[in-house]
Amino acid sequence: MRLLSVAMLAALLIGGGVAGFETAVGATVTPTAKVVVRPVTSTGHVRAGFTMVSEPTGLVDCNAQDPSPGAVSRNIEFCSPSAEYAIACWKAAAPHRVLCMRDPRSTRVVRIPRTGTFAPTGLAPLSQRAPLAITLGGGAYCSIRDGGAWPTLRSHPSWVGTYSCNNGDAVWAPPTATHNGVNESSASWTVRTARSSGVGPVVTRHVVRAYFVGTYPG
């Protein structure tokens, strides 16, 4: 199952908490910083300051008109299969290739062979837009989910994991949640996290930074 819900603004103030949930203690509630990374030019070349790495053995399909949820520019695709983690891809100037960014904190852009055509796309619907990655209060870094089988959250079996974090946590949200479960209702965005194993308490965390991608120039 691929999850594509996400977007670009807001969150519940951590101090307010959420009924039935533990709230992060000692977190500083400040506005979430929105970071837009622009690694690829409008002509399909890697921008100066970024490094291109070729992956000649992979293969992606970008023919589904599936805009990346973290894109602020048109024609940035969420390509298949999930194994490639092709969450934000541009049509490359080189024939039958795409340029993809998997980690918006890095300067690394991968060039992957493409099958079929590259579908032109607009932006994802506002309710489905979401950061490709987020940094949480306390320093955890979480990357958007691209399919795969995840455990069930024991306290909320109907919820799904939407981001995987480098501290062993995951972001969890109801399947109908907008913005991949990122609450953007105020200037300080929040998410709800629990262990990626699906056990333990659900905690509301402040989103310090939210990462999006765009085409250069903007």
C-alpha positions as CSV (number, residue, x, y, z in Angstrom):
1,M,0.0,0.0,0.0
2,R,1.4,3.4,-1.0
3,L,0.4,6.4,1.2
4,L,0.3,9.7,-0.5
5,S,-1.7,11.9,1.8
6,V,0.3,15.1,2.9
7,A,0.7,19.0,2.4
8,M,2.2,22.4,3.3
9,L,1.2,24.2,6.5
10,A,0.4,24.1,10.4
11,A,-0.2,22.0,13.6
12,L,-1.6,21.7,17.0
13,L,0.3,23.6,19.7
14,I,2.1,20.9,21.7
15,G,1.2,22.6,24.9
16,G,-2.5,21.9,24.2
17,G,-2.0,18.2,23.8
18,V,-4.5,15.8,22.4
19,A,-7.1,13.9,24.5
20,G,-5.9,10.4,25.1
21,F,-2.3,11.0,24.1
22,E,0.9,11.8,26.0
23,T,2.4,15.2,25.0
24,A,6.1,15.7,24.5
25,V,7.6,17.3,27.6
26,G,9.9,20.2,27.4
27,A,9.4,20.8,23.7
28,T,9.8,24.4,22.5
29,V,6.8,25.4,20.5
30,T,8.1,27.5,17.6
31,P,6.8,27.8,14.0
32,T,7.8,24.9,11.8
33,A,10.5,25.9,9.3
34,K,9.5,24.9,5.7
35,V,12.6,24.1,3.6
36,V,12.3,23.8,-0.2
37,V,15.2,22.0,-1.9
38,R,15.6,22.6,-5.6
39,P,18.2,20.1,-6.9
40,V,17.2,19.8,-10.6
41,T,16.8,22.5,-13.3
42,S,13.8,23.0,-15.6
43,T,16.0,21.5,-18.4
44,G,16.5,18.2,-16.5
45,H,20.0,18.7,-15.3
46,V,21.4,18.4,-11.8
47,R,21.9,21.9,-10.4
48,A,25.4,23.0,-9.3
49,G,26.1,22.1,-5.7
50,F,24.4,18.7,-6.0
51,T,26.0,15.4,-6.9
52,M,24.5,13.0,-9.4
53,V,24.9,9.3,-8.8
54,S,23.9,6.8,-11.5
55,E,22.0,3.6,-10.6
56,P,22.1,1.7,-13.9
57,T,20.5,-1.5,-12.5
58,G,17.3,0.0,-11.2
59,L,14.1,0.7,-13.2
60,V,11.2,3.0,-12.5
61,D,7.8,3.7,-14.0
62,C,6.7,7.3,-13.9
63,N,3.7,7.0,-16.2
64,A,0.9,7.1,-13.6
65,Q,0.5,10.9,-13.3
66,D,1.3,10.6,-9.6
67,P,2.7,13.9,-8.3
68,S,5.1,13.7,-5.4
69,P,3.3,14.8,-2.3
70,G,6.3,16.9,-1.3
71,A,6.6,18.8,-4.6
72,V,6.0,22.6,-4.8
73,S,6.7,22.6,-8.6
74,R,4.9,20.7,-11.4
75,N,6.2,17.6,-13.1
76,I,7.9,16.0,-10.1
77,E,6.7,12.4,-9.9
78,F,6.2,9.8,-7.2
79,C,7.4,6.8,-9.3
80,S,7.1,3.0,-8.9
81,P,8.1,0.5,-7.6
82,S,8.3,1.1,-3.9
83,A,11.6,-0.8,-3.8
84,E,13.3,2.1,-5.6
85,Y,12.0,4.7,-3.1
86,A,11.5,7.1,-6.0
87,I,9.5,9.6,-4.0
88,A,10.4,12.7,-6.0
89,C,11.6,12.4,-9.6
90,W,12.2,14.7,-12.4
91,K,12.4,13.8,-16.1
92,A,16.2,13.9,-16.9
93,A,17.7,15.5,-20.0
94,A,19.3,12.1,-20.7
95,P,16.8,9.9,-22.6
96,H,14.9,7.3,-20.7
97,R,16.2,8.5,-17.3
98,V,14.9,10.2,-14.3
99,L,16.6,12.2,-11.6
100,C,15.3,11.4,-8.1
101,M,15.9,12.9,-4.6
102,R,15.4,10.4,-1.8
103,D,16.7,12.5,1.1
104,P,16.1,16.2,0.9
105,R,18.8,16.9,3.5
106,S,21.5,15.6,1.3
107,T,23.0,16.9,-2.0
108,R,22.7,13.5,-3.6
109,V,20.5,13.0,-6.7
110,V,20.2,9.6,-8.2
111,R,19.8,8.9,-11.9
112,I,17.7,5.9,-12.6
113,P,16.6,4.2,-15.9
114,R,13.0,4.8,-16.7
115,T,10.5,2.6,-18.5
116,G,7.7,4.1,-20.5
117,T,6.8,7.8,-20.7
118,F,7.2,10.4,-18.0
119,A,3.7,11.7,-17.3
120,P,3.2,15.5,-16.9
121,T,1.7,16.3,-13.6
122,G,0.4,19.3,-11.6
123,L,0.7,19.5,-7.8
124,A,-0.9,17.0,-5.5
125,P,-4.3,18.1,-4.1
126,L,-3.7,20.4,-1.0
127,S,-5.0,17.8,1.4
128,Q,-2.6,15.2,0.0
129,R,0.5,17.4,0.0
130,A,3.0,16.6,2.7
131,P,6.7,17.0,3.5
132,L,9.0,14.3,2.1
133,A,10.8,14.4,5.4
134,I,10.5,16.0,8.8
135,T,12.8,16.8,11.7
136,L,11.1,16.5,15.1
137,G,11.8,18.2,18.4
138,G,14.6,16.2,20.0
139,G,16.3,15.6,16.7
140,A,14.6,12.6,15.2
141,Y,14.5,12.6,11.3
142,C,11.6,10.9,9.6
143,S,11.2,10.0,6.0
144,I,7.9,9.6,4.1
145,R,6.6,6.0,3.7
146,D,6.5,4.4,0.2
147,G,4.5,1.2,0.6
148,G,5.8,-1.9,2.3
149,A,4.3,-4.0,5.1
150,W,4.2,-2.3,8.5
151,P,3.1,-3.6,12.0
152,T,-0.2,-2.7,13.5
153,L,-0.4,0.1,16.1
154,R,-1.7,-1.8,19.1
155,S,-3.5,1.1,20.7
156,H,-5.1,2.2,17.4
157,P,-5.3,-0.8,15.1
158,S,-6.9,1.2,12.3
159,W,-4.1,3.7,12.1
160,V,-1.2,3.4,9.6
161,G,2.4,4.4,9.6
162,T,3.2,7.4,7.4
163,Y,6.8,8.2,8.2
164,S,9.7,6.1,9.4
165,C,12.1,7.8,11.9
166,N,15.8,7.2,12.6
167,N,15.2,6.7,16.3
168,G,13.0,3.6,16.0
169,D,9.7,5.6,16.0
170,A,7.2,6.0,13.3
171,V,4.5,8.7,12.6
172,W,1.1,7.1,12.8
173,A,-2.2,8.5,11.6
174,P,-5.8,7.5,10.7
175,P,-6.0,6.3,7.1
176,T,-8.2,9.3,6.3
177,A,-5.8,11.9,7.8
178,T,-4.7,14.8,5.6
179,H,-1.1,15.7,4.9
180,N,0.1,12.1,5.8
181,G,-0.8,12.8,9.4
182,V,1.1,16.1,9.7
183,N,-1.2,18.5,11.6
184,E,-0.8,21.9,9.9
185,S,-3.6,23.7,11.7
186,S,-1.3,26.2,13.3
187,A,2.2,27.6,12.6
188,S,3.7,24.9,14.8
189,W,3.1,21.6,13.0
190,T,2.8,18.3,15.0
191,V,2.7,14.6,14.4
192,R,1.8,11.6,16.6
193,T,4.6,9.1,17.0
194,A,5.0,5.7,18.6
195,R,7.5,2.9,18.2
196,S,7.7,1.5,14.7
197,S,6.9,-1.9,16.2
198,G,3.5,-0.6,17.0
199,V,3.8,-0.9,20.8
200,G,4.0,1.8,23.5
201,P,2.3,5.2,24.0
202,V,1.4,7.6,21.2
203,V,3.2,10.9,21.7
204,T,2.5,14.3,20.1
205,R,5.7,15.7,18.6
206,H,6.6,19.2,17.3
207,V,7.8,19.3,13.7
208,V,10.9,21.5,13.7
209,R,11.5,21.4,10.0
210,A,9.5,20.1,7.0
211,Y,11.3,19.4,3.7
212,F,9.8,19.9,0.3
213,V,11.3,19.8,-3.2
214,G,11.0,22.1,-6.3
215,T,12.5,22.7,-9.7
216,Y,15.2,25.3,-10.2
217,P,14.6,28.1,-10.8
218,G,11.4,28.3,-8.6
